[in-house]
Amino acid sequence: MRFLQLFLVAMVLASCSAHSIKGKEERFRESVKTPSPTTTEAVYKIIDTSKIYKLVASYYKYDSNQTNVVAEYNYKKYLKFYKDGKLAVFDDFDLTSVDTLKAKVTDHGYYEYTYNTLYTRHHLTNKSGKQFYNPQVHEPNGDTLSLYSQSTKSISHYVAIAIPANVVVTEAEW
């Protein structure tokens, strides 16, 4: 009888701790949610929402005169801009084998265009959890976006590519 009572107490405590952990995660997600920014038609002169942007190179700035190049990427990373100001970040996808890019299960964020600058904010998944990441466009050139990150002091170059006909991109639902 004593064993049964201890077992029941242990089960109640275990279920409470699991609920507490889940509650903290939900509160964290709610605290970093931001309203979808307003977008104007001017932003579509810079970005093309019918394409995805592939990461081709990244530079880490040490000071104003020196940069260290992280050359060609074997790692596949893509940005997808949606018409409603939403942004999906697809990590490690191979477009030749994937038939659906699911925006809801990837890192997500927002973009806005103000003062002739495109600002993006997205949640970056890392080993310690999620953190807010704030790159902004730095000198767009044709189909290339150069995003400057204030937090990591890096510049990442993305090239717009057409979405293959066999790949379906789901809508952003956040």
CNS distance restraints for C-alpha pairs under 8 A (distance, minus, plus):
assign (resid   1 and name CA) (resid   5 and name CA) 6.41 0.50 0.50
assign (resid   2 and name CA) (resid   6 and name CA) 6.29 0.50 0.50
assign (resid   3 and name CA) (resid   7 and name CA) 6.04 0.50 0.50
assign (resid   4 and name CA) (resid   8 and name CA) 6.18 0.50 0.50
assign (resid   5 and name CA) (resid   9 and name CA) 6.23 0.50 0.50
assign (resid   6 and name CA) (resid  10 and name CA) 6.08 0.50 0.50
assign (resid   7 and name CA) (resid  11 and name CA) 6.21 0.50 0.50
assign (resid   8 and name CA) (resid  12 and name CA) 6.23 0.50 0.50
assign (resid   9 and name CA) (resid  13 and name CA) 6.22 0.50 0.50
assign (resid  10 and name CA) (resid  14 and name CA) 6.05 0.50 0.50
assign (resid  11 and name CA) (resid  15 and name CA) 6.14 0.50 0.50
assign (resid  12 and name CA) (resid  16 and name CA) 6.22 0.50 0.50
assign (resid  13 and name CA) (resid  17 and name CA) 6.25 0.50 0.50
assign (resid  14 and name CA) (resid  18 and name CA) 6.29 0.50 0.50
assign (resid  15 and name CA) (resid  19 and name CA) 6.21 0.50 0.50
assign (resid  16 and name CA) (resid  20 and name CA) 6.13 0.50 0.50
assign (resid  17 and name CA) (resid  21 and name CA) 6.22 0.50 0.50
assign (resid  18 and name CA) (resid  22 and name CA) 6.24 0.50 0.50
assign (resid  19 and name CA) (resid  23 and name CA) 6.01 0.50 0.50
assign (resid  20 and name CA) (resid  24 and name CA) 6.28 0.50 0.50
assign (resid  21 and name CA) (resid  25 and name CA) 6.44 0.50 0.50
assign (resid  22 and name CA) (resid  26 and name CA) 6.28 0.50 0.50
assign (resid  23 and name CA) (resid  27 and name CA) 6.10 0.50 0.50
assign (resid  24 and name CA) (resid  28 and name CA) 6.05 0.50 0.50
assign (resid  25 and name CA) (resid  29 and name CA) 6.23 0.50 0.50
assign (resid  26 and name CA) (resid  30 and name CA) 6.16 0.50 0.50
assign (resid  27 and name CA) (resid  31 and name CA) 6.11 0.50 0.50
assign (resid  28 and name CA) (resid  32 and name CA) 6.51 0.50 0.50
assign (resid  29 and name CA) (resid  33 and name CA) 6.31 0.50 0.50
assign (resid  36 and name CA) (resid  84 and name CA) 7.46 0.50 0.50
assign (resid  36 and name CA) (resid  85 and name CA) 6.15 0.50 0.50
assign (resid  36 and name CA) (resid  86 and name CA) 6.91 0.50 0.50
assign (resid  36 and name CA) (resid 110 and name CA) 6.54 0.50 0.50
assign (resid  37 and name CA) (resid  85 and name CA) 5.87 0.50 0.50
assign (resid  37 and name CA) (resid 110 and name CA) 6.97 0.50 0.50
assign (resid  37 and name CA) (resid 111 and name CA) 6.86 0.50 0.50
assign (resid  37 and name CA) (resid 112 and name CA) 5.94 0.50 0.50
assign (resid  38 and name CA) (resid  84 and name CA) 7.68 0.50 0.50
assign (resid  38 and name CA) (resid  85 and name CA) 6.64 0.50 0.50
assign (resid  38 and name CA) (resid 112 and name CA) 6.69 0.50 0.50
assign (resid  39 and name CA) (resid  43 and name CA) 7.00 0.50 0.50
assign (resid  39 and name CA) (resid  84 and name CA) 7.05 0.50 0.50
assign (resid  39 and name CA) (resid  85 and name CA) 5.98 0.50 0.50
assign (resid  39 and name CA) (resid 112 and name CA) 5.80 0.50 0.50
assign (resid  39 and name CA) (resid 113 and name CA) 6.53 0.50 0.50
assign (resid  40 and name CA) (resid  44 and name CA) 7.91 0.50 0.50
assign (resid  40 and name CA) (resid 113 and name CA) 7.31 0.50 0.50
assign (resid  41 and name CA) (resid  45 and name CA) 7.59 0.50 0.50
assign (resid  42 and name CA) (resid  46 and name CA) 7.61 0.50 0.50
assign (resid  42 and name CA) (resid 113 and name CA) 7.75 0.50 0.50
assign (resid  43 and name CA) (resid  47 and name CA) 6.39 0.50 0.50
assign (resid  43 and name CA) (resid 112 and name CA) 7.78 0.50 0.50
assign (resid  43 and name CA) (resid 113 and name CA) 5.78 0.50 0.50
assign (resid  43 and name CA) (resid 118 and name CA) 7.42 0.50 0.50
assign (resid  44 and name CA) (resid  48 and name CA) 6.05 0.50 0.50
assign (resid  44 and name CA) (resid  49 and name CA) 7.62 0.50 0.50
assign (resid  46 and name CA) (resid 140 and name CA) 6.97 0.50 0.50
assign (resid  46 and name CA) (resid 142 and name CA) 7.88 0.50 0.50
assign (resid  47 and name CA) (resid  81 and name CA) 7.62 0.50 0.50
assign (resid  47 and name CA) (resid 143 and name CA) 7.92 0.50 0.50
assign (resid  48 and name CA) (resid  52 and name CA) 7.97 0.50 0.50
assign (resid  48 and name CA) (resid  81 and name CA) 7.50 0.50 0.50
assign (resid  48 and name CA) (resid 160 and name CA) 7.80 0.50 0.50
assign (resid  49 and name CA) (resid  80 and name CA) 7.08 0.50 0.50
assign (resid  49 and name CA) (resid  81 and name CA) 5.22 0.50 0.50
assign (resid  49 and name CA) (resid  82 and name CA) 5.57 0.50 0.50
assign (resid  49 and name CA) (resid  83 and name CA) 6.43 0.50 0.50
assign (resid  50 and name CA) (resid 162 and name CA) 7.46 0.50 0.50
assign (resid  50 and name CA) (resid 163 and name CA) 7.60 0.50 0.50
assign (resid  51 and name CA) (resid  80 and name CA) 7.12 0.50 0.50
assign (resid  51 and name CA) (resid 160 and name CA) 6.09 0.50 0.50
assign (resid  51 and name CA) (resid 161 and name CA) 5.69 0.50 0.50
assign (resid  51 and name CA) (resid 162 and name CA) 4.94 0.50 0.50
assign (resid  51 and name CA) (resid 163 and name CA) 5.71 0.50 0.50
assign (resid  52 and name CA) (resid  78 and name CA) 6.35 0.50 0.50
assign (resid  52 and name CA) (resid  79 and name CA) 5.71 0.50 0.50
assign (resid  52 and name CA) (resid  80 and name CA) 4.88 0.50 0.50
assign (resid  52 and name CA) (resid  81 and name CA) 7.31 0.50 0.50
assign (resid  52 and name CA) (resid 160 and name CA) 5.65 0.50 0.50
assign (resid  52 and name CA) (resid 161 and name CA) 5.64 0.50 0.50
assign (resid  52 and name CA) (resid 162 and name CA) 6.54 0.50 0.50
assign (resid  52 and name CA) (resid 163 and name CA) 6.40 0.50 0.50
assign (resid  53 and name CA) (resid  78 and name CA) 5.25 0.50 0.50
assign (resid  53 and name CA) (resid  79 and name CA) 4.95 0.50 0.50
assign (resid  53 and name CA) (resid  80 and name CA) 6.45 0.50 0.50
assign (resid  53 and name CA) (resid 158 and name CA) 5.36 0.50 0.50
assign (resid  53 and name CA) (resid 159 and name CA) 5.15 0.50 0.50
assign (resid  53 and name CA) (resid 160 and name CA) 4.28 0.50 0.50
assign (resid  53 and name CA) (resid 161 and name CA) 6.04 0.50 0.50
assign (resid  54 and name CA) (resid  76 and name CA) 7.39 0.50 0.50
assign (resid  54 and name CA) (resid  77 and name CA) 5.94 0.50 0.50
assign (resid  54 and name CA) (resid  78 and name CA) 4.50 0.50 0.50
assign (resid  54 and name CA) (resid  79 and name CA) 6.63 0.50 0.50
assign (resid  54 and name CA) (resid 158 and name CA) 5.02 0.50 0.50
assign (resid  54 and name CA) (resid 159 and name CA) 5.26 0.50 0.50
assign (resid  54 and name CA) (resid 160 and name CA) 6.35 0.50 0.50
assign (resid  54 and name CA) (resid 161 and name CA) 6.96 0.50 0.50
assign (resid  55 and name CA) (resid  73 and name CA) 7.57 0.50 0.50
assign (resid  55 and name CA) (resid  76 and name CA) 7.04 0.50 0.50
assign (resid  55 and name CA) (resid  77 and name CA) 5.50 0.50 0.50
assign (resid  55 and name CA) (resid  78 and name CA) 6.06 0.50 0.50
assign (resid  55 and name CA) (resid 156 and name CA) 7.01 0.50 0.50
assign (resid  55 and name CA) (resid 157 and name CA) 5.88 0.50 0.50
assign (resid  55 and name CA) (resid 158 and name CA) 4.36 0.50 0.50
assign (resid  55 and name CA) (resid 159 and name CA) 6.64 0.50 0.50
assign (resid  56 and name CA) (resid  72 and name CA) 6.35 0.50 0.50
assign (resid  56 and name CA) (resid  73 and name CA) 6.19 0.50 0.50
assign (resid  56 and name CA) (resid 156 and name CA) 7.74 0.50 0.50
assign (resid  56 and name CA) (resid 157 and name CA) 5.79 0.50 0.50
assign (resid  56 and name CA) (resid 158 and name CA) 5.70 0.50 0.50
assign (resid  56 and name CA) (resid 159 and name CA) 6.86 0.50 0.50
assign (resid  57 and name CA) (resid  69 and name CA) 7.82 0.50 0.50
assign (resid  57 and name CA) (resid  70 and name CA) 6.50 0.50 0.50
assign (resid  57 and name CA) (resid  71 and name CA) 5.75 0.50 0.50
assign (resid  57 and name CA) (resid  72 and name CA) 5.84 0.50 0.50
assign (resid  57 and name CA) (resid  73 and name CA) 6.56 0.50 0.50
assign (resid  57 and name CA) (resid 156 and name CA) 5.87 0.50 0.50
assign (resid  57 and name CA) (resid 157 and name CA) 5.32 0.50 0.50
assign (resid  57 and name CA) (resid 158 and name CA) 7.43 0.50 0.50
assign (resid  58 and name CA) (resid  69 and name CA) 6.43 0.50 0.50
assign (resid  58 and name CA) (resid  70 and name CA) 5.42 0.50 0.50
assign (resid  58 and name CA) (resid  71 and name CA) 6.94 0.50 0.50
assign (resid  58 and name CA) (resid 154 and name CA) 6.87 0.50 0.50
assign (resid  58 and name CA) (resid 155 and name CA) 5.59 0.50 0.50
assign (resid  58 and name CA) (resid 156 and name CA) 4.21 0.50 0.50
assign (resid  58 and name CA) (resid 157 and name CA) 6.14 0.50 0.50
assign (resid  59 and name CA) (resid  67 and name CA) 6.33 0.50 0.50
assign (resid  59 and name CA) (resid  68 and name CA) 5.73 0.50 0.50
assign (resid  59 and name CA) (resid  69 and name CA) 4.65 0.50 0.50
assign (resid  59 and name CA) (resid  70 and name CA) 5.79 0.50 0.50
assign (resid  59 and name CA) (resid 154 and name CA) 5.45 0.50 0.50
assign (resid  59 and name CA) (resid 155 and name CA) 5.08 0.50 0.50
assign (resid  59 and name CA) (resid 156 and name CA) 6.33 0.50 0.50
assign (resid  60 and name CA) (resid  67 and name CA) 5.82 0.50 0.50
assign (resid  60 and name CA) (resid  68 and name CA) 5.35 0.50 0.50
assign (resid  60 and name CA) (resid  69 and name CA) 6.54 0.50 0.50
assign (resid  60 and name CA) (resid  70 and name CA) 7.55 0.50 0.50
assign (resid  60 and name CA) (resid 152 and name CA) 7.76 0.50 0.50
assign (resid  60 and name CA) (resid 153 and name CA) 6.23 0.50 0.50
assign (resid  60 and name CA) (resid 154 and name CA) 4.31 0.50 0.50
assign (resid  60 and name CA) (resid 155 and name CA) 6.47 0.50 0.50
assign (resid  61 and name CA) (resid  66 and name CA) 6.45 0.50 0.50
assign (resid  61 and name CA) (resid  67 and name CA) 4.67 0.50 0.50
assign (resid  61 and name CA) (resid  68 and name CA) 6.45 0.50 0.50
assign (resid  61 and name CA) (resid 153 and name CA) 5.73 0.50 0.50
assign (resid  61 and name CA) (resid 154 and name CA) 5.71 0.50 0.50
assign (resid  61 and name CA) (resid 155 and name CA) 7.72 0.50 0.50
assign (resid  62 and name CA) (resid  66 and name CA) 6.02 0.50 0.50
assign (resid  62 and name CA) (resid  67 and name CA) 6.06 0.50 0.50
assign (resid  62 and name CA) (resid  68 and name CA) 7.51 0.50 0.50
assign (resid  62 and name CA) (resid 153 and name CA) 7.83 0.50 0.50
assign (resid  63 and name CA) (resid  67 and name CA) 7.33 0.50 0.50
assign (resid  75 and name CA) (resid  92 and name CA) 5.95 0.50 0.50
assign (resid  76 and name CA) (resid  91 and name CA) 6.19 0.50 0.50
assign (resid  76 and name CA) (resid  92 and name CA) 4.55 0.50 0.50
assign (resid  76 and name CA) (resid  93 and name CA) 5.69 0.50 0.50
assign (resid  76 and name CA) (resid  94 and name CA) 6.79 0.50 0.50
assign (resid  77 and name CA) (resid  89 and name CA) 7.25 0.50 0.50
assign (resid  77 and name CA) (resid  90 and name CA) 5.68 0.50 0.50
assign (resid  77 and name CA) (resid  91 and name CA) 4.54 0.50 0.50
assign (resid  77 and name CA) (resid  92 and name CA) 5.64 0.50 0.50
assign (resid  77 and name CA) (resid  93 and name CA) 6.81 0.50 0.50
assign (resid  78 and name CA) (resid  89 and name CA) 5.86 0.50 0.50
assign (resid  78 and name CA) (resid  90 and name CA) 5.03 0.50 0.50
assign (resid  78 and name CA) (resid  91 and name CA) 6.50 0.50 0.50
assign (resid  78 and name CA) (resid  93 and name CA) 7.94 0.50 0.50
assign (resid  78 and name CA) (resid 158 and name CA) 7.96 0.50 0.50
assign (resid  79 and name CA) (resid  87 and name CA) 6.97 0.50 0.50
assign (resid  79 and name CA) (resid  88 and name CA) 5.83 0.50 0.50
assign (resid  79 and name CA) (resid  89 and name CA) 4.77 0.50 0.50
assign (resid  79 and name CA) (resid  90 and name CA) 6.25 0.50 0.50
assign (resid  80 and name CA) (resid  87 and name CA) 5.74 0.50 0.50
assign (resid  80 and name CA) (resid  88 and name CA) 5.16 0.50 0.50
assign (resid  80 and name CA) (resid  89 and name CA) 6.54 0.50 0.50
assign (resid  80 and name CA) (resid  90 and name CA) 7.80 0.50 0.50
assign (resid  81 and name CA) (resid  85 and name CA) 7.27 0.50 0.50
assign (resid  81 and name CA) (resid  86 and name CA) 6.21 0.50 0.50
assign (resid  81 and name CA) (resid  87 and name CA) 4.77 0.50 0.50
assign (resid  81 and name CA) (resid  88 and name CA) 6.67 0.50 0.50
assign (resid  81 and name CA) (resid 111 and name CA) 8.00 0.50 0.50
assign (resid  82 and name CA) (resid  86 and name CA) 5.25 0.50 0.50
assign (resid  82 and name CA) (resid  87 and name CA) 6.12 0.50 0.50
assign (resid  82 and name CA) (resid 171 and name CA) 7.98 0.50 0.50
assign (resid  82 and name CA) (resid 172 and name CA) 7.42 0.50 0.50
assign (resid  85 and name CA) (resid 110 and name CA) 5.53 0.50 0.50
assign (resid  85 and name CA) (resid 111 and name CA) 5.26 0.50 0.50
assign (resid  85 and name CA) (resid 112 and name CA) 6.37 0.50 0.50
assign (resid  86 and name CA) (resid 108 and name CA) 7.54 0.50 0.50
assign (resid  86 and name CA) (resid 109 and name CA) 5.91 0.50 0.50
assign (resid  86 and name CA) (resid 110 and name CA) 4.35 0.50 0.50
assign (resid  86 and name CA) (resid 111 and name CA) 6.17 0.50 0.50
assign (resid  86 and name CA) (resid 172 and name CA) 6.85 0.50 0.50
assign (resid  87 and name CA) (resid 108 and name CA) 5.72 0.50 0.50
assign (resid  87 and name CA) (resid 109 and name CA) 4.91 0.50 0.50
assign (resid  87 and name CA) (resid 110 and name CA) 4.97 0.50 0.50
assign (resid  87 and name CA) (resid 111 and name CA) 6.47 0.50 0.50
assign (resid  87 and name CA) (resid 120 and name CA) 7.81 0.50 0.50
assign (resid  87 and name CA) (resid 122 and name CA) 7.42 0.50 0.50
assign (resid  87 and name CA) (resid 172 and name CA) 7.82 0.50 0.50
assign (resid  88 and name CA) (resid 103 and name CA) 5.83 0.50 0.50
assign (resid  88 and name CA) (resid 106 and name CA) 6.65 0.50 0.50
assign (resid  88 and name CA) (resid 107 and name CA) 6.03 0.50 0.50
assign (resid  88 and name CA) (resid 108 and name CA) 4.53 0.50 0.50
assign (resid  88 and name CA) (resid 109 and name CA) 6.30 0.50 0.50
assign (resid  88 and name CA) (resid 172 and name CA) 7.41 0.50 0.50
assign (resid  89 and name CA) (resid 103 and name CA) 7.95 0.50 0.50
assign (resid  89 and name CA) (resid 106 and name CA) 6.24 0.50 0.50
assign (resid  89 and name CA) (resid 107 and name CA) 5.16 0.50 0.50
assign (resid  89 and name CA) (resid 108 and name CA) 5.94 0.50 0.50
assign (resid  89 and name CA) (resid 109 and name CA) 7.98 0.50 0.50
assign (resid  89 and name CA) (resid 122 and name CA) 7.91 0.50 0.50
assign (resid  90 and name CA) (resid 101 and name CA) 7.69 0.50 0.50
assign (resid  90 and name CA) (resid 103 and name CA) 7.77 0.50 0.50
assign (resid  90 and name CA) (resid 106 and name CA) 5.93 0.50 0.50
assign (resid  90 and name CA) (resid 107 and name CA) 6.89 0.50 0.50
assign (resid  91 and name CA) (resid 106 and name CA) 7.62 0.50 0.50
assign (resid  93 and name CA) (resid  98 and name CA) 7.10 0.50 0.50
assign (resid  94 and name CA) (resid  98 and name CA) 6.09 0.50 0.50
assign (resid  95 and name CA) (resid  99 and name CA) 7.55 0.50 0.50
assign (resid  95 and name CA) (resid 164 and name CA) 7.44 0.50 0.50
assign (resid  95 and name CA) (resid 167 and name CA) 7.26 0.50 0.50
assign (resid  98 and name CA) (resid 167 and name CA) 6.64 0.50 0.50
assign (resid  99 and name CA) (resid 166 and name CA) 5.92 0.50 0.50
assign (resid  99 and name CA) (resid 167 and name CA) 4.37 0.50 0.50
assign (resid  99 and name CA) (resid 168 and name CA) 6.05 0.50 0.50
assign (resid 100 and name CA) (resid 167 and name CA) 5.34 0.50 0.50
assign (resid 100 and name CA) (resid 168 and name CA) 4.59 0.50 0.50
assign (resid 100 and name CA) (resid 169 and name CA) 5.70 0.50 0.50
assign (resid 100 and name CA) (resid 170 and name CA) 7.22 0.50 0.50
assign (resid 101 and name CA) (resid 167 and name CA) 7.11 0.50 0.50
assign (resid 101 and name CA) (resid 168 and name CA) 6.19 0.50 0.50
assign (resid 101 and name CA) (resid 169 and name CA) 4.74 0.50 0.50
assign (resid 101 and name CA) (resid 170 and name CA) 6.25 0.50 0.50
assign (resid 102 and name CA) (resid 106 and name CA) 6.96 0.50 0.50
assign (resid 102 and name CA) (resid 169 and name CA) 6.28 0.50 0.50
assign (resid 102 and name CA) (resid 170 and name CA) 5.28 0.50 0.50
assign (resid 102 and name CA) (resid 171 and name CA) 7.82 0.50 0.50
assign (resid 103 and name CA) (resid 107 and name CA) 7.88 0.50 0.50
assign (resid 103 and name CA) (resid 108 and name CA) 7.49 0.50 0.50
assign (resid 103 and name CA) (resid 169 and name CA) 7.22 0.50 0.50
assign (resid 103 and name CA) (resid 170 and name CA) 5.78 0.50 0.50
assign (resid 103 and name CA) (resid 171 and name CA) 6.37 0.50 0.50
assign (resid 103 and name CA) (resid 172 and name CA) 5.44 0.50 0.50
assign (resid 103 and name CA) (resid 173 and name CA) 7.67 0.50 0.50
assign (resid 104 and name CA) (resid 108 and name CA) 7.67 0.50 0.50
assign (resid 104 and name CA) (resid 170 and name CA) 7.93 0.50 0.50
assign (resid 104 and name CA) (resid 171 and name CA) 7.90 0.50 0.50
assign (resid 104 and name CA) (resid 172 and name CA) 6.14 0.50 0.50
assign (resid 104 and name CA) (resid 173 and name CA) 6.26 0.50 0.50
assign (resid 104 and name CA) (resid 174 and name CA) 7.37 0.50 0.50
assign (resid 107 and name CA) (resid 122 and name CA) 6.93 0.50 0.50
assign (resid 107 and name CA) (resid 123 and name CA) 5.85 0.50 0.50
assign (resid 107 and name CA) (resid 124 and name CA) 6.36 0.50 0.50
assign (resid 107 and name CA) (resid 125 and name CA) 6.92 0.50 0.50
assign (resid 108 and name CA) (resid 122 and name CA) 5.44 0.50 0.50
assign (resid 108 and name CA) (resid 123 and name CA) 6.01 0.50 0.50
assign (resid 109 and name CA) (resid 120 and name CA) 7.27 0.50 0.50
assign (resid 109 and name CA) (resid 121 and name CA) 5.33 0.50 0.50
assign (resid 109 and name CA) (resid 122 and name CA) 3.79 0.50 0.50
assign (resid 109 and name CA) (resid 123 and name CA) 6.23 0.50 0.50
assign (resid 110 and name CA) (resid 120 and name CA) 5.71 0.50 0.50
assign (resid 110 and name CA) (resid 121 and name CA) 5.33 0.50 0.50
assign (resid 110 and name CA) (resid 122 and name CA) 6.32 0.50 0.50
assign (resid 111 and name CA) (resid 118 and name CA) 6.93 0.50 0.50
assign (resid 111 and name CA) (resid 119 and name CA) 5.47 0.50 0.50
assign (resid 111 and name CA) (resid 120 and name CA) 4.19 0.50 0.50
assign (resid 111 and name CA) (resid 121 and name CA) 6.26 0.50 0.50
assign (resid 112 and name CA) (resid 118 and name CA) 5.81 0.50 0.50
assign (resid 112 and name CA) (resid 119 and name CA) 5.38 0.50 0.50
assign (resid 112 and name CA) (resid 120 and name CA) 6.58 0.50 0.50
assign (resid 113 and name CA) (resid 117 and name CA) 5.61 0.50 0.50
assign (resid 113 and name CA) (resid 118 and name CA) 4.44 0.50 0.50
assign (resid 113 and name CA) (resid 119 and name CA) 6.19 0.50 0.50
assign (resid 114 and name CA) (resid 118 and name CA) 6.59 0.50 0.50
assign (resid 114 and name CA) (resid 119 and name CA) 7.72 0.50 0.50
assign (resid 117 and name CA) (resid 136 and name CA) 7.13 0.50 0.50
assign (resid 117 and name CA) (resid 137 and name CA) 6.21 0.50 0.50
assign (resid 117 and name CA) (resid 138 and name CA) 7.72 0.50 0.50
assign (resid 118 and name CA) (resid 136 and name CA) 5.73 0.50 0.50
assign (resid 118 and name CA) (resid 137 and name CA) 5.17 0.50 0.50
assign (resid 119 and name CA) (resid 134 and name CA) 7.43 0.50 0.50
assign (resid 119 and name CA) (resid 135 and name CA) 6.52 0.50 0.50
assign (resid 119 and name CA) (resid 136 and name CA) 4.40 0.50 0.50
assign (resid 119 and name CA) (resid 137 and name CA) 6.41 0.50 0.50
assign (resid 120 and name CA) (resid 134 and name CA) 5.99 0.50 0.50
assign (resid 120 and name CA) (resid 135 and name CA) 5.71 0.50 0.50
assign (resid 120 and name CA) (resid 136 and name CA) 5.78 0.50 0.50
assign (resid 121 and name CA) (resid 132 and name CA) 6.98 0.50 0.50
assign (resid 121 and name CA) (resid 133 and name CA) 5.74 0.50 0.50
assign (resid 121 and name CA) (resid 134 and name CA) 4.85 0.50 0.50
assign (resid 121 and name CA) (resid 135 and name CA) 6.77 0.50 0.50
assign (resid 122 and name CA) (resid 132 and name CA) 6.12 0.50 0.50
assign (resid 122 and name CA) (resid 133 and name CA) 5.53 0.50 0.50
assign (resid 122 and name CA) (resid 134 and name CA) 6.92 0.50 0.50
assign (resid 123 and name CA) (resid 130 and name CA) 6.05 0.50 0.50
assign (resid 123 and name CA) (resid 131 and name CA) 5.68 0.50 0.50
assign (resid 123 and name CA) (resid 132 and name CA) 4.97 0.50 0.50
assign (resid 123 and name CA) (resid 133 and name CA) 6.04 0.50 0.50
assign (resid 124 and name CA) (resid 130 and name CA) 5.67 0.50 0.50
assign (resid 124 and name CA) (resid 131 and name CA) 5.64 0.50 0.50
assign (resid 124 and name CA) (resid 132 and name CA) 6.39 0.50 0.50
assign (resid 124 and name CA) (resid 133 and name CA) 6.25 0.50 0.50
assign (resid 125 and name CA) (resid 129 and name CA) 6.08 0.50 0.50
assign (resid 125 and name CA) (resid 130 and name CA) 4.87 0.50 0.50
assign (resid 125 and name CA) (resid 131 and name CA) 6.98 0.50 0.50
assign (resid 126 and name CA) (resid 130 and name CA) 6.16 0.50 0.50
assign (resid 126 and name CA) (resid 131 and name CA) 7.84 0.50 0.50
assign (resid 133 and name CA) (resid 149 and name CA) 7.56 0.50 0.50
assign (resid 133 and name CA) (resid 151 and name CA) 6.93 0.50 0.50
assign (resid 134 and name CA) (resid 149 and name CA) 5.82 0.50 0.50
assign (resid 134 and name CA) (resid 150 and name CA) 6.35 0.50 0.50
assign (resid 134 and name CA) (resid 151 and name CA) 6.81 0.50 0.50
assign (resid 135 and name CA) (resid 147 and name CA) 5.51 0.50 0.50
assign (resid 135 and name CA) (resid 148 and name CA) 5.01 0.50 0.50
assign (resid 135 and name CA) (resid 149 and name CA) 3.90 0.50 0.50
assign (resid 135 and name CA) (resid 150 and name CA) 6.20 0.50 0.50
assign (resid 135 and name CA) (resid 151 and name CA) 7.91 0.50 0.50
assign (resid 136 and name CA) (resid 147 and name CA) 5.06 0.50 0.50
assign (resid 136 and name CA) (resid 148 and name CA) 5.21 0.50 0.50
assign (resid 136 and name CA) (resid 149 and name CA) 6.42 0.50 0.50
assign (resid 137 and name CA) (resid 145 and name CA) 6.46 0.50 0.50
assign (resid 137 and name CA) (resid 146 and name CA) 5.54 0.50 0.50
assign (resid 137 and name CA) (resid 147 and name CA) 4.44 0.50 0.50
assign (resid 137 and name CA) (resid 148 and name CA) 6.14 0.50 0.50
assign (resid 138 and name CA) (resid 145 and name CA) 7.39 0.50 0.50
assign (resid 138 and name CA) (resid 146 and name CA) 5.21 0.50 0.50
assign (resid 138 and name CA) (resid 147 and name CA) 5.61 0.50 0.50
assign (resid 138 and name CA) (resid 148 and name CA) 6.00 0.50 0.50
assign (resid 139 and name CA) (resid 145 and name CA) 7.34 0.50 0.50
assign (resid 139 and name CA) (resid 146 and name CA) 6.36 0.50 0.50
assign (resid 140 and name CA) (resid 144 and name CA) 6.01 0.50 0.50
assign (resid 140 and name CA) (resid 145 and name CA) 4.92 0.50 0.50
assign (resid 140 and name CA) (resid 146 and name CA) 6.12 0.50 0.50
assign (resid 141 and name CA) (resid 145 and name CA) 6.64 0.50 0.50
assign (resid 143 and name CA) (resid 159 and name CA) 5.74 0.50 0.50
assign (resid 143 and name CA) (resid 160 and name CA) 5.16 0.50 0.50
assign (resid 144 and name CA) (resid 157 and name CA) 6.74 0.50 0.50
assign (resid 144 and name CA) (resid 158 and name CA) 5.56 0.50 0.50
assign (resid 144 and name CA) (resid 159 and name CA) 4.48 0.50 0.50
assign (resid 144 and name CA) (resid 160 and name CA) 6.25 0.50 0.50
assign (resid 145 and name CA) (resid 157 and name CA) 5.74 0.50 0.50
assign (resid 145 and name CA) (resid 158 and name CA) 5.12 0.50 0.50
assign (resid 145 and name CA) (resid 159 and name CA) 6.44 0.50 0.50
assign (resid 146 and name CA) (resid 155 and name CA) 6.35 0.50 0.50
assign (resid 146 and name CA) (resid 156 and name CA) 5.54 0.50 0.50
assign (resid 146 and name CA) (resid 157 and name CA) 4.46 0.50 0.50
assign (resid 146 and name CA) (resid 158 and name CA) 6.33 0.50 0.50
assign (resid 147 and name CA) (resid 155 and name CA) 5.44 0.50 0.50
assign (resid 147 and name CA) (resid 156 and name CA) 5.17 0.50 0.50
assign (resid 147 and name CA) (resid 157 and name CA) 6.42 0.50 0.50
assign (resid 147 and name CA) (resid 158 and name CA) 7.92 0.50 0.50
assign (resid 148 and name CA) (resid 153 and name CA) 6.94 0.50 0.50
assign (resid 148 and name CA) (resid 154 and name CA) 5.78 0.50 0.50
assign (resid 148 and name CA) (resid 155 and name CA) 4.44 0.50 0.50
assign (resid 148 and name CA) (resid 156 and name CA) 6.58 0.50 0.50
assign (resid 149 and name CA) (resid 153 and name CA) 5.31 0.50 0.50
assign (resid 149 and name CA) (resid 154 and name CA) 5.34 0.50 0.50
assign (resid 149 and name CA) (resid 155 and name CA) 6.32 0.50 0.50
assign (resid 150 and name CA) (resid 154 and name CA) 7.50 0.50 0.50
assign (resid 163 and name CA) (resid 167 and name CA) 6.69 0.50 0.50
